[in-house]
Amino acid sequence: MRTGRMEAFSDGVIAILITIMVLELPKPDGGSWAAIRADLPVLLAYVLSFVYLGIYWNNHHHMLQAVRRVSGPVLWANLHLLFWLSLVPFVTDWITEVLGEKRPEGEAPDLTAPLVAYGAVLLAAGVAYFILQTALIRAEGRDSALAAAVGRDVKGKISAPLYLAGILLSLVQPLLGAAVYVLVAVLWFVPDRRVERQIAHQAAHGEPEQD
């Protein structure tokens, strides 16, 4: 099967997830800049989740440009990834609900459970992306452009331990856990040109570029 239908479906799902998150954002209580400032932590939580969904959409798109066909296992692996991504609005809303709760002045919100859940979803999505990547390489073959582009996959390998560190830190100090999630997003936010380079090289030379 060709990749177009799977990519279009995935694009639609991710677009819906982003829309859901926007619709769940609380409205500012008043028309002053102070009202926006009070909701700043909520907006930052939305921005982080938007960035993560954008990263997955970007890398998913690039990955599918390097393959010519998909198999049944690839379709299920893709649905597995979309399942975990579909939980991003849920855990984001949990975080924003806690942040938006009225508390006695000076009392910090208890974000332990929401941030642990957030990290667990990110970890599961990362594992699901790896499974999808592996399924695509298996369908395309070890000598494919995607296999050559993935190479040692350093960022992919360090992401899971970082997510685990973020989960554990969230149990001790939630802000430290959140900082780790931001760090992973920054690592992936920098565009990865491996797939583009492999596609260009294969188009010019007829074979994948070897590291």
Disulfide bonds with the S-S distance in Angstrom:
none
